[in-house]
Amino acid sequence: MAKYNIIEKKEKVAAYRGLVSPSMMDEMQEKIMNIIVMQKKYRDKDYSAKELATDIGTNTRYISAVVNVRFHMNYTSFVNKYRIDEAMSILVDKRYQNLRMEEVSDMVGFANRQSFYASFFRFMGCTPREYRLQHLRQHPLMVKPKTKKKKVTKKES
């Protein structure tokens, strides 16, 4: 686990979490889900909690409180969860089988391959490459058959 620079986080109790009423949390949760998931803003590597707060018309402390209370994680982990979910689909999709990990990482919104690998490992317990190989072993029909290239002889050319 030290391989990907992952450390255990200690649970902190933030005082501002109690300032957001349950009805306001419900409303903000719906808005957050709409923007991050439905509009797929998780794919934008530059979309921050500050931008989300501006789009919703609140501040980052409230965003943080809602994400912590309702989703039991911080903003970055919340966004990365959806990135990883989409990456898992791409990794096992026959159409994207020839993509490099950097390309998959970029498609789902990670800034670089290292953060993609670290997040993927944190959520899944394996690397993206291991996940792809494991899935292909379990579902061999998903592998594209390799076509043989015809050799061109001097007489044919």
HELIX and SHEET records of a PDB file:
HELIX    1   1 ALA A    2  TYR A    4  5                                   3    
HELIX    2   2 ALA A   15  LEU A   19  5                                   5    
HELIX    3   3 PRO A   22  MET A   33  1                                  12    
HELIX    4   4 ASN A   34  MET A   38  3                                   5    
HELIX    5   5 LYS A   41  ARG A   43  5                                   3    
HELIX    6   6 ALA A   49  ILE A   56  1                                   8    
HELIX    7   7 THR A   60  PHE A   71  1                                  12    
HELIX    8   8 TYR A   75  VAL A   92  1                                  18    
HELIX    9   9 LYS A   94  TYR A   96  5                                   3    
HELIX   10  10 MET A  101  VAL A  108  1                                   8    
HELIX   11  11 ARG A  113  MET A  124  1                                  12    
HELIX   12  12 PRO A  128  GLN A  138  1                                  11    
HELIX   13  13 PRO A  140  MET A  142  5                                   3    
END                                                                             
